[in-house]
Amino acid sequence: MEQFLYNFFGWIIDIDALTLACLLLGFLMLMTRWRRVGMSFLAFSIAVLFFTVILPFGQWSATTLENRFQRPATLSENIRGIIVLGGYVDRPLTLARGLPCYNSASARFLEALPLIESNPRLKVIFTGGGVALPGAPSEADLAKNMFEQLGFVTSNFIFEDRSRNTRENALFSFQRLNPNPEDQWLLVTSARHMPRAVGLFRKAGWNVVPYPVDYKAPPQKLWRINFGLRVGLQYWRDSAREWAAMTSNYLYGYSDSFFPAPRP
């Protein structure tokens, strides 16, 4: 059932692939006796593009996710450490090129650097292994090398290199450290990913303080027709992936809340 949900949500997230397939199928059917069916496929494709890309629902969805948690103005004395999530390394390209290659979420690492440097008393946990790629270094290995090249002393750092997803980030890091429930930990990840991450980390037993980075959407929900299909599709894909994952996590009990909220 979990695999079925994964495949079902995959089609929703990759709406561009579904739409292109329907467009091609519709055009081909126009040249056959199933012309009316072909026109239905074309109408469906245009409607999907209109409602998910041209109208600003994708941007609204992304903004809703990114606005869910705000950065703390100051760091509490109860904070014991900083958790930095991976997910910003393009490991297949890194393996092919033989040097570190990053994706659009690299702000997770970049914005964590000044935070770590200005709070040397805090323990640092970097968590990220990645999918199994023979011969490819884990994200944790790449992060450790980068920290050391930048002059950080990593003796106070923990590098968790087995996790393949956010749920395992939370579980494996908790197993490595076994933190006290009253201790707070600063959680650094992309703003759109933060609600999902908070739900999973809370369920694993962490007492996290969200520190969102890597904003991609404007702070206001703008009513503006979007004819830049690339931007509209990106908003849709990024936000739909998070909503789909939060739905799955909640249904399977990996998170206690469908859309985790800030604690009072």
C-alpha positions as CSV (number, residue, x, y, z in Angstrom):
1,M,0.0,0.0,0.0
2,E,2.8,2.4,0.8
3,Q,4.4,1.7,-2.6
4,F,1.0,2.3,-4.3
5,L,0.7,5.7,-2.5
6,Y,4.3,6.6,-3.6
7,N,3.5,5.8,-7.2
8,F,0.1,7.6,-7.1
9,F,1.6,10.8,-5.6
10,G,4.5,10.5,-8.1
11,W,2.1,11.1,-11.0
12,I,0.6,14.1,-9.2
13,I,3.9,15.6,-8.5
14,D,5.3,15.0,-12.0
15,I,2.3,16.7,-13.5
16,D,4.4,17.9,-16.4
17,A,5.1,14.3,-17.5
18,L,1.4,13.4,-17.2
19,T,0.4,16.5,-19.1
20,L,2.9,15.9,-21.9
21,A,1.8,12.3,-22.2
22,C,-1.8,13.3,-22.5
23,L,-1.0,16.0,-25.1
24,L,0.9,13.6,-27.3
25,L,-1.7,10.9,-27.0
26,G,-4.4,13.5,-27.8
27,F,-2.6,14.7,-30.9
28,L,-2.1,11.2,-32.1
29,M,-5.8,10.3,-31.6
30,L,-6.9,13.3,-33.7
31,M,-5.6,11.4,-36.7
32,T,-7.6,8.3,-35.9
33,R,-11.3,7.4,-35.5
34,W,-11.0,8.2,-31.8
35,R,-10.8,11.9,-32.6
36,R,-13.3,12.9,-29.8
37,V,-11.3,10.9,-27.2
38,G,-8.2,12.7,-28.4
39,M,-9.9,16.1,-28.0
40,S,-10.8,15.1,-24.4
41,F,-7.1,14.3,-23.7
42,L,-6.1,17.7,-25.1
43,A,-8.8,19.5,-23.0
44,F,-7.7,17.6,-19.9
45,S,-4.0,18.6,-20.5
46,I,-4.9,22.3,-21.0
47,A,-7.1,22.3,-17.9
48,V,-4.3,20.7,-15.8
49,L,-1.8,23.3,-17.0
50,F,-4.2,26.1,-16.4
51,F,-5.1,25.2,-12.8
52,T,-1.7,24.0,-11.6
53,V,0.7,26.2,-13.4
54,I,-0.9,29.3,-15.0
55,L,-3.1,30.2,-12.0
56,P,-1.1,31.0,-8.9
57,F,-2.2,27.9,-6.8
58,G,1.4,26.5,-7.0
59,Q,2.9,29.7,-5.6
60,W,0.2,29.9,-2.9
61,S,1.0,26.3,-1.9
62,A,4.7,27.0,-1.7
63,T,4.2,30.2,0.3
64,T,1.9,28.4,2.8
65,L,4.6,25.8,3.4
66,E,7.4,28.3,3.7
67,N,5.5,30.6,6.0
68,R,4.5,27.9,8.5
69,F,7.6,28.4,10.7
70,Q,9.6,31.5,11.4
71,R,13.2,31.8,12.4
72,P,13.8,32.5,16.1
73,A,15.0,36.1,16.6
74,T,17.5,34.8,19.3
75,L,18.7,31.4,20.3
76,S,17.6,30.1,23.6
77,E,20.1,28.9,26.2
78,N,18.2,25.6,26.2
79,I,19.5,24.9,22.7
80,R,22.1,22.2,22.8
81,G,23.0,21.7,19.2
82,I,22.3,22.3,15.5
83,I,20.9,19.6,13.2
84,V,21.7,20.2,9.5
85,L,19.8,18.1,7.0
86,G,21.3,16.9,3.8
87,G,19.5,16.7,0.5
88,Y,21.5,19.4,-1.4
89,V,24.1,17.2,-3.1
90,D,23.6,15.8,-6.6
91,R,25.3,12.5,-5.9
92,P,24.9,10.9,-9.4
93,L,26.5,14.0,-10.9
94,T,29.1,14.0,-8.1
95,L,30.0,10.4,-9.0
96,A,30.1,11.1,-12.7
97,R,32.2,14.3,-12.4
98,G,34.4,13.1,-9.5
99,L,33.9,16.4,-7.6
100,P,31.1,17.7,-5.4
101,C,28.0,18.9,-7.3
102,Y,25.1,20.6,-5.6
103,N,21.4,21.1,-6.3
104,S,19.1,24.1,-5.6
105,A,18.9,23.3,-1.9
106,S,22.6,24.1,-1.2
107,A,21.4,27.0,1.0
108,R,20.9,24.4,3.8
109,F,24.7,24.1,4.0
110,L,25.6,27.7,3.2
111,E,23.2,29.3,5.7
112,A,24.3,26.8,8.4
113,L,27.9,27.9,8.2
114,P,27.6,31.3,9.9
115,L,25.1,29.8,12.4
116,I,27.7,27.2,13.5
117,E,30.5,29.7,13.5
118,S,28.7,32.1,15.7
119,N,27.7,29.4,18.2
120,P,30.8,27.3,18.8
121,R,29.4,25.9,22.1
122,L,26.7,24.0,20.2
123,K,27.1,20.4,19.1
124,V,26.5,20.0,15.3
125,I,24.8,17.0,13.7
126,F,24.9,16.6,10.0
127,T,22.6,13.9,8.7
128,G,22.5,12.6,5.2
129,G,23.6,9.4,3.5
130,G,21.7,9.3,0.2
131,V,20.5,6.5,-1.9
132,A,22.9,3.6,-2.4
133,L,25.3,4.5,-5.2
134,P,28.3,2.2,-5.5
135,G,31.5,4.3,-5.4
136,A,29.7,7.5,-4.5
137,P,30.6,9.3,-1.2
138,S,27.7,9.9,1.3
139,E,26.5,13.4,1.8
140,A,27.9,13.2,5.3
141,D,31.4,12.5,3.9
142,L,31.2,15.4,1.5
143,A,29.9,17.7,4.3
144,K,32.8,16.7,6.6
145,N,35.4,17.4,3.9
146,M,33.8,20.7,3.2
147,F,33.6,21.8,6.8
148,E,37.3,20.9,7.3
149,Q,38.4,22.7,4.1
150,L,36.6,25.8,5.5
151,G,38.6,25.6,8.7
152,F,36.0,24.1,11.0
153,V,37.2,21.8,13.8
154,T,34.8,18.9,13.4
155,S,35.7,17.1,16.7
156,N,32.3,18.4,18.1
157,F,30.4,17.3,15.0
158,I,28.4,14.1,14.4
159,F,28.1,12.9,10.8
160,E,25.2,10.5,10.3
161,D,25.7,8.8,7.0
162,R,23.1,5.9,6.8
163,S,19.9,7.8,6.3
164,R,18.2,7.9,2.9
165,N,15.2,10.1,3.6
166,T,14.0,12.6,6.2
167,R,12.4,10.0,8.4
168,E,15.7,8.2,8.7
169,N,17.5,11.5,9.3
170,A,15.4,11.8,12.4
171,L,15.5,8.2,13.6
172,F,19.2,7.5,12.9
173,S,20.4,10.8,14.4
174,F,18.3,10.2,17.5
175,Q,19.8,6.7,17.9
176,R,23.3,8.2,17.6
177,L,22.8,10.9,20.2
178,N,19.9,9.8,22.4
179,P,19.2,13.4,23.4
180,N,17.4,14.5,26.6
181,P,13.7,15.3,26.0
182,E,14.1,18.7,27.6
183,D,17.1,19.7,25.4
184,Q,16.2,21.8,22.3
185,W,17.9,21.3,19.0
186,L,18.0,23.8,16.1
187,L,16.7,22.2,12.9
188,V,18.1,23.6,9.7
189,T,16.5,22.7,6.4
190,S,14.7,24.3,3.5
191,A,11.6,26.4,4.5
192,R,9.3,24.4,2.2
193,H,10.6,21.1,3.7
194,M,10.4,22.3,7.3
195,P,6.8,21.3,8.2
196,R,7.4,17.7,7.0
197,A,10.8,17.6,8.8
198,V,9.3,18.9,12.1
199,G,6.6,16.3,12.1
200,L,9.1,13.5,11.6
201,F,11.6,14.8,14.1
202,R,9.0,15.3,16.8
203,K,7.7,11.8,16.3
204,A,11.2,10.4,16.6
205,G,11.5,12.1,20.0
206,W,13.4,15.3,19.2
207,N,12.6,18.7,20.7
208,V,13.3,20.8,17.7
209,V,13.4,24.6,17.1
210,P,12.8,25.2,13.4
211,Y,15.4,27.4,11.6
212,P,14.1,27.6,8.0
213,V,16.5,28.5,5.1
214,D,16.5,28.3,1.3
215,Y,13.3,30.3,0.6
216,K,12.0,30.0,-2.9
217,A,8.5,31.6,-2.8
218,P,7.5,35.2,-2.0
219,P,6.1,35.8,1.5
220,Q,2.7,36.9,0.2
221,K,0.1,35.0,-1.8
222,L,0.1,36.9,-5.0
223,W,-2.8,36.8,-7.4
224,R,-0.9,36.9,-10.6
225,I,-1.4,34.9,-13.8
226,N,1.8,33.0,-14.5
227,F,2.9,32.4,-18.1
228,G,6.4,31.3,-17.1
229,L,5.7,27.6,-17.2
230,R,9.0,26.6,-15.8
231,V,8.5,28.7,-12.7
232,G,4.9,27.5,-12.3
233,L,5.9,23.9,-12.7
234,Q,8.7,24.3,-10.2
235,Y,6.3,25.7,-7.6
236,W,3.9,22.9,-8.2
237,R,6.5,20.1,-8.0
238,D,8.2,21.4,-4.9
239,S,5.1,22.0,-2.9
240,A,3.2,19.0,-4.2
241,R,6.1,16.7,-3.1
242,E,5.9,18.1,0.4
243,W,2.1,17.8,0.7
244,A,2.1,14.3,-0.7
245,A,4.9,13.2,1.7
246,M,3.1,14.8,4.7
247,T,-0.1,13.0,3.8
248,S,1.8,9.6,3.6
249,N,3.7,10.2,6.8
250,Y,0.5,11.0,8.7
251,L,-1.4,8.1,7.3
252,Y,1.3,5.6,8.2
253,G,1.9,7.1,11.7
254,Y,5.3,8.5,11.0
255,S,4.1,12.0,12.1
256,D,1.5,12.8,14.7
257,S,0.2,15.8,12.7
258,F,-0.7,16.2,9.1
259,F,0.5,19.8,8.9
260,P,2.8,20.4,12.0
261,A,2.4,23.8,13.6
262,P,4.7,25.9,15.8
263,R,4.5,25.1,19.4
264,P,3.1,27.8,21.7
